[in-house]
Amino acid sequence: MNTRETPAEDDAVICSAKGCRAPAVWVLAWNNPKIHTPERRKTWLACEEHREHLSQFLGVRGFLKDVVTLEEWSAAER
């Protein structure tokens, strides 16, 4: 997830795309098989506008494992 600059932003979950400040709607779960164990999942967050671009970036490299809504991801974490 992105580093937050102010306490007011702590409640906001924003897109991981460089320079984007839009609210995240999607979670892109990924791992790099050269450095992560198979079960390890790293995450990038995406707004509607950047979901496809970030998914393609990870997918071309063979890193993308799953794309789910932030709501689904949060429910599974509980």
C-alpha positions as CSV (number, residue, x, y, z in Angstrom):
1,M,0.0,0.0,0.0
2,N,1.0,3.6,-0.5
3,T,2.8,5.6,2.2
4,R,0.4,8.1,3.7
5,E,1.6,11.7,4.3
6,T,-0.9,13.0,6.8
7,P,-3.1,11.4,9.6
8,A,-6.2,12.6,7.8
9,E,-5.3,10.3,4.9
10,D,-5.1,7.2,7.2
11,D,-8.7,6.3,6.5
12,A,-8.3,6.7,2.7
13,V,-7.1,3.7,0.7
14,I,-5.7,5.1,-2.5
15,C,-4.5,3.7,-5.8
16,S,-1.0,2.4,-6.1
17,A,-0.4,3.9,-9.6
18,K,2.3,6.5,-9.6
19,G,0.9,9.9,-8.8
20,C,-2.7,8.7,-8.5
21,R,-4.7,9.9,-5.5
22,A,-8.0,8.3,-6.4
23,P,-9.7,5.9,-4.0
24,A,-8.8,2.3,-4.5
25,V,-11.6,-0.1,-5.6
26,W,-9.5,-3.2,-6.5
27,V,-6.8,-5.3,-4.9
28,L,-4.3,-6.9,-7.2
29,A,-2.6,-9.8,-5.4
30,W,0.7,-10.9,-6.8
31,N,4.1,-12.5,-6.1
32,N,7.4,-12.7,-7.8
33,P,8.2,-16.4,-7.9
34,K,11.9,-15.7,-8.0
35,I,11.9,-14.2,-4.5
36,H,8.6,-15.1,-2.9
37,T,7.2,-18.4,-1.7
38,P,4.2,-19.6,-3.7
39,E,1.7,-18.8,-1.0
40,R,3.0,-15.3,-0.4
41,R,0.8,-12.5,-1.7
42,K,1.9,-8.9,-2.1
43,T,-0.8,-6.4,-3.0
44,W,-1.3,-3.3,-5.1
45,L,-4.4,-1.2,-4.9
46,A,-6.1,0.2,-8.0
47,C,-8.8,2.7,-8.9
48,E,-11.1,1.9,-11.8
49,E,-8.9,3.9,-14.2
50,H,-5.7,2.1,-13.4
51,R,-6.9,-1.5,-12.7
52,E,-6.3,-2.7,-16.3
53,H,-2.9,-1.0,-16.6
54,L,-1.5,-2.4,-13.3
55,S,-3.0,-5.8,-14.0
56,Q,-1.2,-5.9,-17.4
57,F,2.0,-4.8,-15.9
58,L,2.0,-7.6,-13.4
59,G,0.5,-10.1,-15.8
60,V,3.1,-9.7,-18.5
61,R,5.7,-10.6,-15.9
62,G,3.7,-13.6,-14.6
63,F,3.3,-12.1,-11.2
64,L,-0.5,-11.5,-11.1
65,K,-2.3,-14.1,-9.0
66,D,-5.8,-12.5,-8.4
67,V,-7.8,-9.3,-8.8
68,V,-10.7,-8.8,-6.4
69,T,-12.7,-5.8,-5.2
70,L,-11.3,-4.1,-2.1
71,E,-14.6,-5.0,-0.4
72,E,-14.1,-8.7,-1.1
73,W,-10.4,-8.6,0.0
74,S,-11.4,-6.8,3.3
75,A,-14.1,-9.3,4.0
76,A,-11.7,-12.2,3.5
77,E,-9.2,-10.6,5.9
78,R,-11.7,-10.5,8.7
